[in-house]
Amino acid sequence: MTVRVNKPAINVREELADLRKPTGIAGEAMLRAETPQEQFNLIGAGRRNLIINGDMRIAQRGTSQTVTTTGQFYVIDRFAGIMGSSYAPNVTVSQETDAPSGFANSLKVRCDAVTTPTSNQNFLMRQSLEGQDLQCLGYGTSEAKYLSISFYVKASQTGTRGLWVMGSPAKREWMATYTIDQANTWEYKTIVIPPNTLESLENDNAAGILFCFPLSTGSSDKRDASTSWENETGYRGLSGEPDFCDTVGNTWQITGFQVELGKVATPFEHRSYGEELALCQRYFERKHYEYGAMLNTTNWTSTDAYGGLEYTTKRATPAATVSSISDFSHYGGGTARTLTGLVVQSEGVQAGTIRVITGGTLTLYQSSWIEATTGGGYFDIDAEL
């Protein structure tokens, strides 16, 4: 018996053309992924962005600050301005509404006066992440992971700039690069950081990795782009990059800053405002008290009353300060008293004790309170890295 099997005719040219059809950006990324974990990350299963406040929305301290002294300062939450080795650039850092499509805010730095760093001085913007949040990187092992970094940047100076990644406390560092192709134009940049198999990260609440954008660097602190992880002891900038502080009016802006596992940068992970604020408040919290808001206290001596100040759980024991004693008054026993002192002491990670010092004679153990009298009173609770 003869059995005949008929198959429909096919057009070989059409079939080959189908193989050449584009897969799209997402499809190409999935095809380039080398491990199931990378594909898992690409489809958005779970949180991806290790950076906090990468869209620059949270600015609890205010939206602008002009800096002319050395040290460390914050405007936008979790992004510190760092002036190393007593450098004192004259710059303004601000939160702006100028941003690329899909974002509402950006961080902007403007040069207000020409300053020149000496050999080992530097100025940079930095975000530090806790070591216990970075154990997923597997640093110091043969299974250490790649990192993909992406961000939008807009700058008045064209040319190649550095992005410096330093592990702490082991001090292994990597100098990556990105290029500003067109001045005063939002550009999207991606960088891949290879695995650090040499040194592990401490599993604690101290700084694990510092992500730094050098803007002005002295000659002794400059180095070439990395080809391997190396030991380092201080802040560094990229050899040959433009000096941000050499011309009044120079600007540099950034938003959409994302750091994630793998070799492929994915679209920015947008989180809710409330979630992002809560993440920021682990490190810093400004507790505002509107006019008439009260904090309960108890008179403990003839001049001092004590109360409690609660706040979001902090990374570590914080330092707490008050805006001004003139923003509050003390009330008790039908009498209003002007404060001569207002101190937060015995701070813990969740609460501290307020010591209220008055100019009047208090009745011992009487219930009392302090009240905001200006509408602008606040307590700053700071546990930044």
C-alpha positions in Angstrom: 0.0 0.0 0.0 1.3 3.4 -0.9 0.8 6.3 1.5 1.1 9.8 0.2 1.6 12.8 2.5 0.8 16.2 1.0 2.4 19.4 2.6 1.3 22.9 1.7 3.8 24.7 -0.6 6.0 27.3 1.1 7.7 30.4 -0.3 11.3 30.2 0.8 11.9 33.9 0.1 9.0 34.8 2.4 10.2 32.5 5.2 13.7 34.0 5.1 12.3 37.5 5.1 10.4 36.7 8.3 13.6 35.7 10.0 15.0 39.1 9.3 12.0 41.0 10.9 13.2 43.2 13.8 12.5 42.1 17.3 12.3 45.5 18.8 14.5 47.0 21.5 13.0 44.8 24.3 13.3 41.6 22.1 16.9 42.4 21.3 17.7 42.9 24.9 16.2 39.5 25.8 18.2 37.9 23.0 21.4 39.5 24.3 20.8 38.4 27.9 23.2 35.7 28.8 21.5 34.2 31.9 18.0 33.5 33.2 18.6 36.1 35.9 19.3 38.8 33.3 16.0 37.9 31.4 14.2 37.9 34.8 15.5 41.5 35.4 14.5 42.6 31.9 10.9 41.6 32.2 10.6 43.7 35.3 10.0 41.0 37.8 11.0 42.6 41.1 12.8 45.8 41.9 15.7 46.7 39.6 17.1 50.1 40.4 19.6 50.2 43.3 19.7 54.0 43.3 17.3 55.9 45.6 15.6 59.1 44.2 17.1 58.6 40.8 14.4 60.8 39.2 15.3 63.7 41.5 11.8 64.2 42.9 12.5 64.3 46.6 14.1 67.4 48.0 13.2 67.7 51.7 15.9 70.3 52.5 14.8 72.8 49.8 15.1 73.2 46.1 18.3 75.2 45.8 21.5 75.9 47.7 24.5 78.1 46.8 27.8 76.7 48.2 31.0 78.6 48.6 32.6 76.6 51.4 34.3 73.2 51.7 32.7 70.1 53.1 29.6 68.0 52.1 26.0 69.2 51.4 22.7 68.0 50.1 19.9 69.6 48.1 18.2 66.7 46.4 17.8 63.7 48.7 20.6 61.1 48.6 22.8 63.1 46.2 25.7 64.7 48.1 27.9 67.5 46.8 31.4 66.6 47.9 34.4 69.0 48.1 37.5 67.1 48.8 40.8 68.3 50.4 39.3 71.7 51.5 38.3 72.7 48.0 35.6 75.5 48.0 34.0 75.9 44.6 31.4 78.5 44.1 28.4 76.6 42.7 24.6 76.5 43.0 22.9 73.1 43.2 19.1 73.0 42.5 16.1 70.9 41.7 14.8 71.8 38.4 11.6 71.1 36.3 13.7 71.0 33.2 13.8 67.3 32.4 13.6 64.8 29.5 10.2 63.3 28.5 8.9 60.9 31.2 10.5 62.9 34.1 9.4 65.8 36.1 12.7 66.9 37.8 16.4 67.0 37.4 19.4 67.9 39.5 21.3 70.9 38.2 24.8 72.3 39.1 25.7 75.8 38.0 29.2 77.4 38.3 28.8 80.9 39.9 32.5 81.9 40.0 35.7 80.6 38.6 37.8 78.5 41.0 40.8 76.3 40.4 41.4 73.1 42.4 44.9 72.4 43.6 46.6 69.1 42.9 44.6 66.9 45.2 41.3 68.9 45.5 38.0 67.9 43.8 34.3 68.6 43.5 31.8 65.9 42.6 28.2 64.7 43.0 27.8 61.4 44.8 25.3 58.7 45.9 26.4 56.1 48.4 24.6 52.8 48.9 24.7 50.5 52.0 26.8 47.4 51.8 23.9 45.2 53.1 21.9 46.3 50.1 24.6 45.2 47.6 25.3 41.6 48.6 23.4 40.6 45.5 26.5 41.7 43.5 28.5 38.8 44.8 31.7 40.9 44.9 34.8 39.2 45.9 33.7 35.9 44.4 33.9 34.2 41.0 30.2 34.8 40.6 30.4 38.6 40.9 27.8 40.4 38.7 28.0 43.1 36.0 26.3 46.4 36.7 24.5 48.5 34.1 24.3 52.2 34.8 22.0 54.5 32.8 21.0 58.2 33.1 20.0 61.3 31.2 22.5 64.1 31.2 22.5 67.7 29.9 25.6 69.9 30.1 27.0 73.1 28.7 30.5 71.5 28.1 30.9 68.8 25.5 33.5 66.1 25.8 34.2 62.9 27.7 33.6 62.9 31.5 34.1 60.2 34.2 31.8 58.2 36.4 33.8 56.9 39.3 32.7 53.8 41.1 34.4 53.0 44.4 33.8 50.1 46.8 34.1 50.9 50.5 35.9 50.0 52.7 38.1 47.9 50.4 38.7 50.9 48.1 38.6 49.0 44.9 37.6 51.4 42.2 36.6 51.7 38.5 36.7 54.8 36.3 34.0 54.6 33.6 33.4 57.3 30.9 30.5 58.9 29.1 30.5 61.6 26.4 28.5 64.8 26.1 28.0 65.0 22.3 25.9 68.1 22.1 25.9 71.0 24.5 22.7 71.9 26.4 20.8 68.9 25.1 19.4 66.0 27.1 21.2 62.8 26.1 20.8 59.2 27.3 23.9 57.4 28.5 24.6 53.7 29.4 27.7 52.2 31.0 28.5 48.7 31.9 30.7 48.0 35.0 32.5 44.6 35.0 32.4 42.3 38.0 34.6 43.0 41.0 36.0 39.5 41.9 38.8 40.9 44.0 37.1 42.3 47.1 33.9 41.6 48.9 31.6 44.3 50.4 30.8 44.4 54.1 27.3 43.2 55.0 26.3 46.2 57.1 24.7 49.7 57.1 27.9 51.5 56.2 28.7 52.7 52.7 29.3 49.8 50.3 29.7 51.5 46.9 30.0 55.2 46.0 28.8 56.3 42.6 30.5 59.6 41.8 30.3 62.2 39.0 33.5 64.2 39.2 33.1 67.8 38.0 36.3 69.6 39.0 39.5 67.7 39.8 43.1 68.7 40.7 45.9 67.3 38.6 47.1 64.7 41.2 43.7 63.2 41.5 43.1 62.5 37.8 43.4 59.0 36.3 42.7 57.3 33.0 39.6 55.2 32.2 39.8 51.8 33.9 40.8 48.5 32.4 40.7 46.6 35.7 39.6 47.1 39.3 42.4 48.8 41.2 43.1 49.9 44.8 42.4 53.6 45.6 42.4 55.8 48.7 40.7 59.0 47.7 38.3 60.7 45.2 39.4 60.7 41.6 38.4 62.4 38.3 39.0 61.5 34.7 42.1 62.6 32.9 41.3 65.1 30.2 37.7 65.8 31.2 36.4 69.4 31.1 36.9 71.4 34.3 33.4 72.4 35.3 34.6 75.3 37.5 36.6 77.1 34.9 33.8 79.3 33.4 31.0 81.1 35.1 27.6 79.8 33.8 28.8 76.2 33.2 25.9 73.8 33.9 25.5 70.1 34.4 22.2 68.3 34.9 21.2 64.7 35.5 18.0 62.6 36.0 16.8 59.1 35.4 19.9 57.7 37.2 19.6 53.9 37.4 22.0 51.1 38.5 20.9 47.5 38.0 22.3 44.0 37.7 23.4 42.7 34.3 24.9 43.9 31.1 21.7 45.5 29.6 20.3 48.8 30.8 16.5 48.8 31.0 14.0 51.6 31.1 14.0 53.7 34.3 12.1 52.1 37.1 9.5 54.6 38.3 8.4 54.2 41.9 5.5 56.1 43.6 6.3 59.4 45.4 5.4 57.9 48.7 7.7 54.9 48.3 10.6 57.1 47.2 10.1 59.5 50.1 10.1 56.6 52.6 13.4 55.3 51.1 15.0 58.7 51.4 13.7 59.2 55.0 15.9 56.2 56.2 18.8 58.7 55.7 17.3 62.1 56.3 13.9 63.4 57.5 12.7 67.0 57.9 9.7 66.9 60.3 7.7 70.1 59.7 5.4 71.6 62.3 2.7 74.0 60.9 1.4 76.9 62.9 -0.3 75.6 66.1 1.1 72.1 65.9 2.0 70.8 69.3 4.5 68.3 70.9 3.7 67.1 74.4 6.3 67.6 77.2 6.5 67.2 80.9 8.1 69.8 83.2 11.1 68.0 84.8 12.9 70.8 86.5 12.1 74.4 87.3 13.3 75.5 83.9 13.4 72.4 81.7 10.7 70.2 80.2 11.2 67.0 78.2 9.2 65.3 75.5 9.6 62.6 72.8 10.3 63.1 69.1 9.4 60.1 66.9 10.6 59.7 63.3 11.0 57.1 60.5 13.5 54.3 61.4 16.9 55.5 60.5 19.9 53.8 59.0 21.9 54.5 62.2 21.7 56.7 65.2 21.0 60.2 63.7 22.0 63.7 64.6 18.9 65.9 65.2 18.7 69.7 65.0 16.0 72.3 65.2 15.3 75.1 62.7 15.3 77.8 65.3 14.1 78.2 68.9 12.1 81.2 67.8 9.9 78.9 65.7 8.4 77.4 68.9 7.0 78.5 72.3 6.4 76.5 75.5 2.9 76.4 77.2 1.9 75.0 80.5 -0.3 76.0 83.5 -2.0 78.6 81.4 1.3 80.4 80.7 3.2 80.9 77.4 7.0 81.0 77.7 9.8 82.0 75.3 12.4 79.3 74.8 16.0 79.9 75.6 17.0 76.5 74.3 15.6 73.5 72.3 17.8 70.4 72.0 17.2 66.9 70.7 19.3 64.5 72.8 19.5 60.7 73.4 18.6 60.0 69.8 17.8 56.5 68.8 17.1 55.1 65.4 13.3 55.6 65.9 13.0 58.4 68.4 14.8 61.0 70.5 14.2 63.1 73.6 13.5 66.8 73.3 14.9 69.1 76.0 13.0 72.4 76.3 14.8 75.1 78.2 12.6 78.0 79.2 13.2 81.4 80.9 10.3 80.9 83.4 9.8 78.9 86.6 8.0 75.6 85.8 5.8 73.6 88.1 7.5 70.2 88.5 5.9 67.2 86.7 3.2 69.3 85.2 2.0 68.4 81.7 3.0 71.0 79.1 3.8 71.3 75.4 5.7 73.2 72.8 3.8 74.8 69.9 4.9 76.0 66.5 4.4 79.7 66.4 5.7 80.7 63.0 4.5 77.9 60.7 8.1 77.3 59.6 9.4 75.2 62.4 11.1 71.8 61.8 13.4 69.2 63.1 16.1 67.7 60.9 17.0 64.1 61.6 20.1 63.1 59.7 21.6 59.6 59.3 23.2 60.1 55.9 26.1 58.0 54.7 
